Amino acid sequence: MSLTASEVMTSAEVAEWLRETVKTVEAWARAGRIPGHKIGKRWKFIHSEVEEALLAAPGGPQRP
C-alpha cells in the first residue's frame, strides 16, 4: 500500500474533520475506537482507515 501525504492525517486534522477535540480523537485511538498509529509521541491517522471504521460502527464512536 502506497500512501500520499494527503492521506496521512494528524490528530488535529482528524479532530477538525470530525468536529471533535484533539483530546477526544486521541482517546478514541487509544481505546481502539478509531484506527490510529502512534509514532513516537504523536498519533497519525490514515483517512480511509478512519472513514471505514466510522462507517462500520453502529452510531459511530462513543465519547470516552
PDB file of N, H, CA, C and O in Angstrom:
ATOM      1  N   MET A   1       0.846  -1.182   0.000  1.00  0.00           N
ATOM      2  CA  MET A   1       0.000   0.000   0.000  1.00  0.00           C
ATOM      3  C   MET A   1       0.885   1.236   0.000  1.00  0.00           C
ATOM      4  O   MET A   1       1.756   1.383   0.857  1.00  0.00           O
ATOM      5  N   SER A   2       0.669   2.097  -0.933  1.00  0.00           N
ATOM      6  H   SER A   2      -0.039   1.978  -1.629  1.00  0.00           H
ATOM      7  CA  SER A   2       1.437   3.326  -1.041  1.00  0.00           C
ATOM      8  C   SER A   2       0.546   4.500  -0.652  1.00  0.00           C
ATOM      9  O   SER A   2      -0.530   4.690  -1.220  1.00  0.00           O
ATOM     10  N   LEU A   3       1.004   5.283   0.319  1.00  0.00           N
ATOM     11  H   LEU A   3       1.877   5.129   0.780  1.00  0.00           H
ATOM     12  CA  LEU A   3       0.212   6.409   0.808  1.00  0.00           C
ATOM     13  C   LEU A   3       0.779   7.722   0.305  1.00  0.00           C
ATOM     14  O   LEU A   3       1.985   7.865   0.108  1.00  0.00           O
ATOM     15  N   THR A   4      -0.108   8.669   0.102  1.00  0.00           N
ATOM     16  H   THR A   4      -1.088   8.553   0.262  1.00  0.00           H
ATOM     17  CA  THR A   4       0.328  10.021  -0.209  1.00  0.00           C
ATOM     18  C   THR A   4       0.222  10.860   1.060  1.00  0.00           C
ATOM     19  O   THR A   4      -0.455  10.480   2.015  1.00  0.00           O
ATOM     20  N   ALA A   5       0.889  11.987   1.055  1.00  0.00           N
ATOM     21  H   ALA A   5       1.438  12.296   0.279  1.00  0.00           H
ATOM     22  CA  ALA A   5       0.873  12.866   2.227  1.00  0.00           C
ATOM     23  C   ALA A   5      -0.543  13.303   2.588  1.00  0.00           C
ATOM     24  O   ALA A   5      -0.847  13.497   3.766  1.00  0.00           O
ATOM     25  N   SER A   6      -1.403  13.460   1.602  1.00  0.00           N
ATOM     26  H   SER A   6      -1.157  13.302   0.646  1.00  0.00           H
ATOM     27  CA  SER A   6      -2.768  13.913   1.885  1.00  0.00           C
ATOM     28  C   SER A   6      -3.620  12.845   2.558  1.00  0.00           C
ATOM     29  O   SER A   6      -4.658  13.161   3.139  1.00  0.00           O
ATOM     30  N   GLU A   7      -3.197  11.587   2.489  1.00  0.00           N
ATOM     31  H   GLU A   7      -2.354  11.330   2.017  1.00  0.00           H
ATOM     32  CA  GLU A   7      -3.957  10.501   3.118  1.00  0.00           C
ATOM     33  C   GLU A   7      -3.591  10.308   4.589  1.00  0.00           C
ATOM     34  O   GLU A   7      -4.358   9.716   5.349  1.00  0.00           O
ATOM     35  N   VAL A   8      -2.425  10.804   4.990  1.00  0.00           N
ATOM     36  H   VAL A   8      -1.802  11.285   4.373  1.00  0.00           H
ATOM     37  CA  VAL A   8      -1.975  10.686   6.373  1.00  0.00           C
ATOM     38  C   VAL A   8      -2.350  11.965   7.095  1.00  0.00           C
ATOM     39  O   VAL A   8      -2.004  13.066   6.667  1.00  0.00           O
ATOM     40  N   MET A   9      -3.071  11.797   8.210  1.00  0.00           N
ATOM     41  H   MET A   9      -3.352  10.903   8.557  1.00  0.00           H
ATOM     42  CA  MET A   9      -3.603  12.958   8.925  1.00  0.00           C
ATOM     43  C   MET A   9      -3.065  13.011  10.347  1.00  0.00           C
ATOM     44  O   MET A   9      -2.752  11.981  10.944  1.00  0.00           O
ATOM     45  N   THR A  10      -2.961  14.214  10.878  1.00  0.00           N
ATOM     46  H   THR A  10      -3.215  15.051  10.393  1.00  0.00           H
ATOM     47  CA  THR A  10      -2.591  14.413  12.272  1.00  0.00           C
ATOM     48  C   THR A  10      -3.852  14.341  13.143  1.00  0.00           C
ATOM     49  O   THR A  10      -4.974  14.324  12.637  1.00  0.00           O
ATOM     50  N   SER A  11      -3.640  14.300  14.447  1.00  0.00           N
ATOM     51  H   SER A  11      -2.728  14.313  14.858  1.00  0.00           H
ATOM     52  CA  SER A  11      -4.777  14.327  15.376  1.00  0.00           C
ATOM     53  C   SER A  11      -5.619  15.581  15.172  1.00  0.00           C
ATOM     54  O   SER A  11      -6.848  15.529  15.212  1.00  0.00           O
ATOM     55  N   ALA A  12      -4.947  16.709  14.953  1.00  0.00           N
ATOM     56  H   ALA A  12      -3.948  16.752  14.921  1.00  0.00           H
ATOM     57  CA  ALA A  12      -5.666  17.968  14.765  1.00  0.00           C
ATOM     58  C   ALA A  12      -6.500  17.955  13.488  1.00  0.00           C
ATOM     59  O   ALA A  12      -7.616  18.474  13.469  1.00  0.00           O
ATOM     60  N   GLU A  13      -5.968  17.368  12.431  1.00  0.00           N
ATOM     61  H   GLU A  13      -5.062  16.946  12.446  1.00  0.00           H
ATOM     62  CA  GLU A  13      -6.717  17.297  11.169  1.00  0.00           C
ATOM     63  C   GLU A  13      -7.935  16.387  11.307  1.00  0.00           C
ATOM     64  O   GLU A  13      -9.009  16.704  10.796  1.00  0.00           O
ATOM     65  N   VAL A  14      -7.770  15.256  11.996  1.00  0.00           N
ATOM     66  H   VAL A  14      -6.897  14.999  12.412  1.00  0.00           H
ATOM     67  CA  VAL A  14      -8.904  14.352  12.222  1.00  0.00           C
ATOM     68  C   VAL A  14      -9.942  15.045  13.099  1.00  0.00           C
ATOM     69  O   VAL A  14     -11.141  14.953  12.838  1.00  0.00           O
ATOM     70  N   ALA A  15      -9.486  15.732  14.129  1.00  0.00           N
ATOM     71  H   ALA A  15      -8.512  15.807  14.342  1.00  0.00           H
ATOM     72  CA  ALA A  15     -10.404  16.443  15.020  1.00  0.00           C
ATOM     73  C   ALA A  15     -11.215  17.488  14.258  1.00  0.00           C
ATOM     74  O   ALA A  15     -12.420  17.618  14.471  1.00  0.00           O
ATOM     75  N   GLU A  16     -10.564  18.223  13.384  1.00  0.00           N
ATOM     76  H   GLU A  16      -9.584  18.118  13.211  1.00  0.00           H
ATOM     77  CA  GLU A  16     -11.277  19.229  12.586  1.00  0.00           C
ATOM     78  C   GLU A  16     -12.287  18.559  11.656  1.00  0.00           C
ATOM     79  O   GLU A  16     -13.421  19.022  11.533  1.00  0.00           O
ATOM     80  N   TRP A  17     -11.877  17.474  11.003  1.00  0.00           N
ATOM     81  H   TRP A  17     -10.956  17.099  11.103  1.00  0.00           H
ATOM     82  CA  TRP A  17     -12.744  16.739  10.085  1.00  0.00           C
ATOM     83  C   TRP A  17     -13.976  16.202  10.803  1.00  0.00           C
ATOM     84  O   TRP A  17     -15.086  16.277  10.278  1.00  0.00           O
ATOM     85  N   LEU A  18     -13.779  15.657  12.013  1.00  0.00           N
ATOM     86  H   LEU A  18     -12.876  15.596  12.439  1.00  0.00           H
ATOM     87  CA  LEU A  18     -14.885  15.053  12.759  1.00  0.00           C
ATOM     88  C   LEU A  18     -15.592  16.038  13.683  1.00  0.00           C
ATOM     89  O   LEU A  18     -16.569  15.685  14.343  1.00  0.00           O
ATOM     90  N   ARG A  19     -15.096  17.274  13.727  1.00  0.00           N
ATOM     91  H   ARG A  19     -14.302  17.560  13.191  1.00  0.00           H
ATOM     92  CA  ARG A  19     -15.651  18.309  14.607  1.00  0.00           C
ATOM     93  C   ARG A  19     -15.631  17.857  16.068  1.00  0.00           C
ATOM     94  O   ARG A  19     -16.617  17.970  16.796  1.00  0.00           O
ATOM     95  N   GLU A  20     -14.483  17.350  16.456  1.00  0.00           N
ATOM     96  H   GLU A  20     -13.682  17.258  15.864  1.00  0.00           H
ATOM     97  CA  GLU A  20     -14.228  16.912  17.827  1.00  0.00           C
ATOM     98  C   GLU A  20     -12.954  17.571  18.304  1.00  0.00           C
ATOM     99  O   GLU A  20     -12.292  18.274  17.540  1.00  0.00           O
ATOM    100  N   THR A  21     -12.604  17.354  19.559  1.00  0.00           N
ATOM    101  H   THR A  21     -13.142  16.784  20.180  1.00  0.00           H
ATOM    102  CA  THR A  21     -11.348  17.884  20.076  1.00  0.00           C
ATOM    103  C   THR A  21     -10.218  16.891  19.801  1.00  0.00           C
ATOM    104  O   THR A  21     -10.454  15.701  19.593  1.00  0.00           O
ATOM    105  N   VAL A  22      -9.005  17.399  19.803  1.00  0.00           N
ATOM    106  H   VAL A  22      -8.813  18.366  19.972  1.00  0.00           H
ATOM    107  CA  VAL A  22      -7.834  16.537  19.638  1.00  0.00           C
ATOM    108  C   VAL A  22      -7.801  15.503  20.760  1.00  0.00           C
ATOM    109  O   VAL A  22      -7.486  14.335  20.531  1.00  0.00           O
ATOM    110  N   LYS A  23      -8.124  15.935  21.958  1.00  0.00           N
ATOM    111  H   LYS A  23      -8.380  16.884  22.144  1.00  0.00           H
ATOM    112  CA  LYS A  23      -8.137  15.033  23.119  1.00  0.00           C
ATOM    113  C   LYS A  23      -9.100  13.859  22.897  1.00  0.00           C
ATOM    114  O   LYS A  23      -8.768  12.717  23.213  1.00  0.00           O
ATOM    115  N   THR A  24     -10.274  14.135  22.362  1.00  0.00           N
ATOM    116  H   THR A  24     -10.544  15.063  22.106  1.00  0.00           H
ATOM    117  CA  THR A  24     -11.256  13.081  22.097  1.00  0.00           C
ATOM    118  C   THR A  24     -10.766  12.132  21.010  1.00  0.00           C
ATOM    119  O   THR A  24     -10.891  10.916  21.153  1.00  0.00           O
ATOM    120  N   VAL A  25     -10.213  12.665  19.933  1.00  0.00           N
ATOM    121  H   VAL A  25     -10.111  13.653  19.817  1.00  0.00           H
ATOM    122  CA  VAL A  25      -9.697  11.830  18.840  1.00  0.00           C
ATOM    123  C   VAL A  25      -8.607  10.897  19.354  1.00  0.00           C
ATOM    124  O   VAL A  25      -8.606   9.708  19.036  1.00  0.00           O
ATOM    125  N   GLU A  26      -7.690  11.423  20.139  1.00  0.00           N
ATOM    126  H   GLU A  26      -7.690  12.389  20.397  1.00  0.00           H
ATOM    127  CA  GLU A  26      -6.599  10.593  20.661  1.00  0.00           C
ATOM    128  C   GLU A  26      -7.107   9.566  21.670  1.00  0.00           C
ATOM    129  O   GLU A  26      -6.574   8.458  21.740  1.00  0.00           O
ATOM    130  N   ALA A  27      -8.116   9.913  22.442  1.00  0.00           N
ATOM    131  H   ALA A  27      -8.548  10.813  22.385  1.00  0.00           H
ATOM    132  CA  ALA A  27      -8.719   8.953  23.374  1.00  0.00           C
ATOM    133  C   ALA A  27      -9.398   7.825  22.605  1.00  0.00           C
ATOM    134  O   ALA A  27      -9.283   6.662  22.991  1.00  0.00           O
ATOM    135  N   TRP A  28     -10.100   8.148  21.527  1.00  0.00           N
ATOM    136  H   TRP A  28     -10.193   9.093  21.213  1.00  0.00           H
ATOM    137  CA  TRP A  28     -10.724   7.123  20.692  1.00  0.00           C
ATOM    138  C   TRP A  28      -9.664   6.194  20.116  1.00  0.00           C
ATOM    139  O   TRP A  28      -9.858   4.979  20.074  1.00  0.00           O
ATOM    140  N   ALA A  29      -8.540   6.764  19.671  1.00  0.00           N
ATOM    141  H   ALA A  29      -8.383   7.751  19.706  1.00  0.00           H
ATOM    142  CA  ALA A  29      -7.465   5.942  19.097  1.00  0.00           C
ATOM    143  C   ALA A  29      -6.857   5.032  20.162  1.00  0.00           C
ATOM    144  O   ALA A  29      -6.630   3.849  19.905  1.00  0.00           O
ATOM    145  N   ARG A  30      -6.590   5.566  21.351  1.00  0.00           N
ATOM    146  H   ARG A  30      -6.774   6.527  21.559  1.00  0.00           H
ATOM    147  CA  ARG A  30      -6.042   4.739  22.442  1.00  0.00           C
ATOM    148  C   ARG A  30      -6.980   3.591  22.785  1.00  0.00           C
ATOM    149  O   ARG A  30      -6.532   2.481  23.072  1.00  0.00           O
ATOM    150  N   ALA A  31      -8.284   3.858  22.756  1.00  0.00           N
ATOM    151  H   ALA A  31      -8.648   4.760  22.523  1.00  0.00           H
ATOM    152  CA  ALA A  31      -9.287   2.854  23.106  1.00  0.00           C
ATOM    153  C   ALA A  31      -9.586   1.901  21.953  1.00  0.00           C
ATOM    154  O   ALA A  31     -10.315   0.925  22.132  1.00  0.00           O
ATOM    155  N   GLY A  32      -9.034   2.171  20.777  1.00  0.00           N
ATOM    156  H   GLY A  32      -8.442   2.964  20.632  1.00  0.00           H
ATOM    157  CA  GLY A  32      -9.283   1.312  19.619  1.00  0.00           C
ATOM    158  C   GLY A  32     -10.590   1.597  18.907  1.00  0.00           C
ATOM    159  O   GLY A  32     -11.024   0.801  18.075  1.00  0.00           O
ATOM    160  N   ARG A  33     -11.217   2.703  19.212  1.00  0.00           N
ATOM    161  H   ARG A  33     -10.865   3.350  19.889  1.00  0.00           H
ATOM    162  CA  ARG A  33     -12.495   3.041  18.568  1.00  0.00           C
ATOM    163  C   ARG A  33     -12.306   3.552  17.154  1.00  0.00           C
ATOM    164  O   ARG A  33     -13.182   3.391  16.303  1.00  0.00           O
ATOM    165  N   ILE A  34     -11.157   4.169  16.904  1.00  0.00           N
ATOM    166  H   ILE A  34     -10.446   4.299  17.595  1.00  0.00           H
ATOM    167  CA  ILE A  34     -10.771   4.526  15.539  1.00  0.00           C
ATOM    168  C   ILE A  34      -9.324   4.068  15.353  1.00  0.00           C
ATOM    169  O   ILE A  34      -8.543   4.086  16.305  1.00  0.00           O
ATOM    170  N   PRO A  35      -8.962   3.659  14.142  1.00  0.00           N
ATOM    171  CA  PRO A  35      -7.591   3.206  13.914  1.00  0.00           C
ATOM    172  C   PRO A  35      -6.619   4.378  13.859  1.00  0.00           C
ATOM    173  O   PRO A  35      -6.856   5.373  13.174  1.00  0.00           O
ATOM    174  N   GLY A  36      -5.533   4.239  14.587  1.00  0.00           N
ATOM    175  H   GLY A  36      -5.341   3.430  15.143  1.00  0.00           H
ATOM    176  CA  GLY A  36      -4.500   5.265  14.588  1.00  0.00           C
ATOM    177  C   GLY A  36      -3.149   4.596  14.769  1.00  0.00           C
ATOM    178  O   GLY A  36      -3.066   3.444  15.194  1.00  0.00           O
ATOM    179  N   HIS A  37      -2.117   5.311  14.450  1.00  0.00           N
ATOM    180  H   HIS A  37      -2.184   6.247  14.105  1.00  0.00           H
ATOM    181  CA  HIS A  37      -0.755   4.785  14.530  1.00  0.00           C
ATOM    182  C   HIS A  37       0.070   5.743  15.374  1.00  0.00           C
ATOM    183  O   HIS A  37       0.240   6.909  15.016  1.00  0.00           O
ATOM    184  N   LYS A  38       0.579   5.251  16.490  1.00  0.00           N
ATOM    185  H   LYS A  38       0.441   4.305  16.780  1.00  0.00           H
ATOM    186  CA  LYS A  38       1.396   6.079  17.376  1.00  0.00           C
ATOM    187  C   LYS A  38       2.831   6.033  16.878  1.00  0.00           C
ATOM    188  O   LYS A  38       3.435   4.963  16.805  1.00  0.00           O
ATOM    189  N   ILE A  39       3.367   7.173  16.544  1.00  0.00           N
ATOM    190  H   ILE A  39       2.877   8.043  16.604  1.00  0.00           H
ATOM    191  CA  ILE A  39       4.743   7.281  16.071  1.00  0.00           C
ATOM    192  C   ILE A  39       5.442   8.224  17.045  1.00  0.00           C
ATOM    193  O   ILE A  39       5.230   9.436  17.023  1.00  0.00           O
ATOM    194  N   GLY A  40       6.275   7.641  17.895  1.00  0.00           N
ATOM    195  H   GLY A  40       6.447   6.656  17.912  1.00  0.00           H
ATOM    196  CA  GLY A  40       6.865   8.437  18.967  1.00  0.00           C
ATOM    197  C   GLY A  40       5.761   8.894  19.902  1.00  0.00           C
ATOM    198  O   GLY A  40       5.018   8.075  20.443  1.00  0.00           O
ATOM    199  N   LYS A  41       5.656  10.189  20.090  1.00  0.00           N
ATOM    200  H   LYS A  41       6.260  10.854  19.650  1.00  0.00           H
ATOM    201  CA  LYS A  41       4.605  10.745  20.958  1.00  0.00           C
ATOM    202  C   LYS A  41       3.397  11.227  20.176  1.00  0.00           C
ATOM    203  O   LYS A  41       2.426  11.706  20.761  1.00  0.00           O
ATOM    204  N   ARG A  42       3.453  11.106  18.864  1.00  0.00           N
ATOM    205  H   ARG A  42       4.243  10.717  18.389  1.00  0.00           H
ATOM    206  CA  ARG A  42       2.386  11.656  18.014  1.00  0.00           C
ATOM    207  C   ARG A  42       1.524  10.552  17.404  1.00  0.00           C
ATOM    208  O   ARG A  42       1.994   9.451  17.118  1.00  0.00           O
ATOM    209  N   TRP A  43       0.260  10.881  17.217  1.00  0.00           N
ATOM    210  H   TRP A  43      -0.122  11.776  17.450  1.00  0.00           H
ATOM    211  CA  TRP A  43      -0.670   9.990  16.531  1.00  0.00           C
ATOM    212  C   TRP A  43      -0.750  10.391  15.067  1.00  0.00           C
ATOM    213  O   TRP A  43      -0.770  11.575  14.733  1.00  0.00           O
ATOM    214  N   LYS A  44      -0.796   9.391  14.205  1.00  0.00           N
ATOM    215  H   LYS A  44      -0.780   8.429  14.477  1.00  0.00           H
ATOM    216  CA  LYS A  44      -1.038   9.605  12.779  1.00  0.00           C
ATOM    217  C   LYS A  44      -2.218   8.730  12.386  1.00  0.00           C
ATOM    218  O   LYS A  44      -2.399   7.639  12.927  1.00  0.00           O
ATOM    219  N   PHE A  45      -3.006   9.205  11.458  1.00  0.00           N
ATOM    220  H   PHE A  45      -2.859  10.091  11.019  1.00  0.00           H
ATOM    221  CA  PHE A  45      -4.211   8.511  11.032  1.00  0.00           C
ATOM    222  C   PHE A  45      -4.244   8.446   9.519  1.00  0.00           C
ATOM    223  O   PHE A  45      -3.835   9.387   8.840  1.00  0.00           O
ATOM    224  N   ILE A  46      -4.730   7.337   8.995  1.00  0.00           N
ATOM    225  H   ILE A  46      -5.062   6.572   9.547  1.00  0.00           H
ATOM    226  CA  ILE A  46      -4.916   7.193   7.556  1.00  0.00           C
ATOM    227  C   ILE A  46      -6.402   7.431   7.280  1.00  0.00           C
ATOM    228  O   ILE A  46      -7.272   6.718   7.782  1.00  0.00           O
ATOM    229  N   HIS A  47      -6.659   8.442   6.479  1.00  0.00           N
ATOM    230  H   HIS A  47      -5.953   9.021   6.071  1.00  0.00           H
ATOM    231  CA  HIS A  47      -8.033   8.901   6.239  1.00  0.00           C
ATOM    232  C   HIS A  47      -8.981   7.749   5.919  1.00  0.00           C
ATOM    233  O   HIS A  47     -10.046   7.640   6.526  1.00  0.00           O
ATOM    234  N   SER A  48      -8.606   6.889   4.973  1.00  0.00           N
ATOM    235  H   SER A  48      -7.741   6.978   4.480  1.00  0.00           H
ATOM    236  CA  SER A  48      -9.502   5.808   4.556  1.00  0.00           C
ATOM    237  C   SER A  48      -9.774   4.819   5.683  1.00  0.00           C
ATOM    238  O   SER A  48     -10.881   4.289   5.773  1.00  0.00           O
ATOM    239  N   GLU A  49      -8.789   4.556   6.548  1.00  0.00           N
ATOM    240  H   GLU A  49      -7.890   4.986   6.475  1.00  0.00           H
ATOM    241  CA  GLU A  49      -8.999   3.641   7.675  1.00  0.00           C
ATOM    242  C   GLU A  49      -9.994   4.216   8.670  1.00  0.00           C
ATOM    243  O   GLU A  49     -10.877   3.510   9.156  1.00  0.00           O
ATOM    244  N   VAL A  50      -9.848   5.496   8.968  1.00  0.00           N
ATOM    245  H   VAL A  50      -9.131   6.070   8.573  1.00  0.00           H
ATOM    246  CA  VAL A  50     -10.771   6.146   9.908  1.00  0.00           C
ATOM    247  C   VAL A  50     -12.175   6.195   9.314  1.00  0.00           C
ATOM    248  O   VAL A  50     -13.157   5.909  10.000  1.00  0.00           O
ATOM    249  N   GLU A  51     -12.262   6.554   8.051  1.00  0.00           N
ATOM    250  H   GLU A  51     -11.465   6.786   7.494  1.00  0.00           H
ATOM    251  CA  GLU A  51     -13.562   6.629   7.384  1.00  0.00           C
ATOM    252  C   GLU A  51     -14.265   5.270   7.398  1.00  0.00           C
ATOM    253  O   GLU A  51     -15.454   5.189   7.705  1.00  0.00           O
ATOM    254  N   GLU A  52     -13.538   4.212   7.070  1.00  0.00           N
ATOM    255  H   GLU A  52     -12.572   4.277   6.820  1.00  0.00           H
ATOM    256  CA  GLU A  52     -14.119   2.866   7.077  1.00  0.00           C
ATOM    257  C   GLU A  52     -14.599   2.473   8.470  1.00  0.00           C
ATOM    258  O   GLU A  52     -15.676   1.895   8.615  1.00  0.00           O
ATOM    259  N   ALA A  53     -13.809   2.782   9.488  1.00  0.00           N
ATOM    260  H   ALA A  53     -12.935   3.252   9.370  1.00  0.00           H
ATOM    261  CA  ALA A  53     -14.190   2.441  10.865  1.00  0.00           C
ATOM    262  C   ALA A  53     -15.444   3.193  11.288  1.00  0.00           C
ATOM    263  O   ALA A  53     -16.315   2.629  11.950  1.00  0.00           O
ATOM    264  N   LEU A  54     -15.540   4.462  10.908  1.00  0.00           N
ATOM    265  H   LEU A  54     -14.832   4.921  10.370  1.00  0.00           H
ATOM    266  CA  LEU A  54     -16.711   5.253  11.271  1.00  0.00           C
ATOM    267  C   LEU A  54     -17.963   4.762  10.559  1.00  0.00           C
ATOM    268  O   LEU A  54     -19.040   4.710  11.154  1.00  0.00           O
ATOM    269  N   LEU A  55     -17.826   4.404   9.296  1.00  0.00           N
ATOM    270  H   LEU A  55     -16.952   4.446   8.813  1.00  0.00           H
ATOM    271  CA  LEU A  55     -18.979   3.906   8.547  1.00  0.00           C
ATOM    272  C   LEU A  55     -19.435   2.542   9.047  1.00  0.00           C
ATOM    273  O   LEU A  55     -20.623   2.225   8.981  1.00  0.00           O
ATOM    274  N   ALA A  56     -18.515   1.739   9.541  1.00  0.00           N
ATOM    275  H   ALA A  56     -17.550   1.997   9.594  1.00  0.00           H
ATOM    276  CA  ALA A  56     -18.845   0.394  10.019  1.00  0.00           C
ATOM    277  C   ALA A  56     -19.407   0.394  11.438  1.00  0.00           C
ATOM    278  O   ALA A  56     -20.103  -0.544  11.828  1.00  0.00           O
ATOM    279  N   ALA A  57     -19.114   1.430  12.208  1.00  0.00           N
ATOM    280  H   ALA A  57     -18.549   2.192  11.892  1.00  0.00           H
ATOM    281  CA  ALA A  57     -19.534   1.469  13.608  1.00  0.00           C
ATOM    282  C   ALA A  57     -20.999   1.884  13.718  1.00  0.00           C
ATOM    283  O   ALA A  57     -21.396   2.918  13.180  1.00  0.00           O
ATOM    284  N   PRO A  58     -21.804   1.078  14.418  1.00  0.00           N
ATOM    285  CA  PRO A  58     -23.203   1.494  14.617  1.00  0.00           C
ATOM    286  C   PRO A  58     -23.245   2.723  15.505  1.00  0.00           C
ATOM    287  O   PRO A  58     -22.834   2.670  16.664  1.00  0.00           O
ATOM    288  N   GLY A  59     -23.733   3.816  14.975  1.00  0.00           N
ATOM    289  H   GLY A  59     -24.068   3.859  14.034  1.00  0.00           H
ATOM    290  CA  GLY A  59     -23.813   5.049  15.739  1.00  0.00           C
ATOM    291  C   GLY A  59     -22.497   5.810  15.842  1.00  0.00           C
ATOM    292  O   GLY A  59     -22.450   6.873  16.462  1.00  0.00           O
ATOM    293  N   GLY A  60     -21.446   5.295  15.254  1.00  0.00           N
ATOM    294  H   GLY A  60     -21.484   4.432  14.750  1.00  0.00           H
ATOM    295  CA  GLY A  60     -20.147   5.971  15.304  1.00  0.00           C
ATOM    296  C   GLY A  60     -19.464   5.787  16.650  1.00  0.00           C
ATOM    297  O   GLY A  60     -20.006   5.132  17.540  1.00  0.00           O
ATOM    298  N   PRO A  61     -18.288   6.357  16.800  1.00  0.00           N
ATOM    299  CA  PRO A  61     -17.549   6.217  18.068  1.00  0.00           C
ATOM    300  C   PRO A  61     -18.301   6.864  19.219  1.00  0.00           C
ATOM    301  O   PRO A  61     -19.019   7.845  19.024  1.00  0.00           O
ATOM    302  N   GLN A  62     -18.141   6.328  20.395  1.00  0.00           N
ATOM    303  H   GLN A  62     -17.559   5.531  20.553  1.00  0.00           H
ATOM    304  CA  GLN A  62     -18.770   6.878  21.590  1.00  0.00           C
ATOM    305  C   GLN A  62     -17.743   7.702  22.350  1.00  0.00           C
ATOM    306  O   GLN A  62     -16.550   7.402  22.305  1.00  0.00           O
ATOM    307  N   ARG A  63     -18.187   8.719  23.032  1.00  0.00           N
ATOM    308  H   ARG A  63     -19.156   8.963  23.068  1.00  0.00           H
ATOM    309  CA  ARG A  63     -17.267   9.553  23.814  1.00  0.00           C
ATOM    310  C   ARG A  63     -16.650   8.713  24.927  1.00  0.00           C
ATOM    311  O   ARG A  63     -17.313   7.860  25.518  1.00  0.00           O
ATOM    312  N   PRO A  64     -15.346   8.972  25.211  1.00  0.00           N
ATOM    313  CA  PRO A  64     -14.700   8.232  26.308  1.00  0.00           C
ATOM    314  C   PRO A  64     -15.283   8.632  27.639  1.00  0.00           C
ATOM    315  O   PRO A  64     -14.865   8.115  28.676  1.00  0.00           O
TER     316      PRO A  64
END
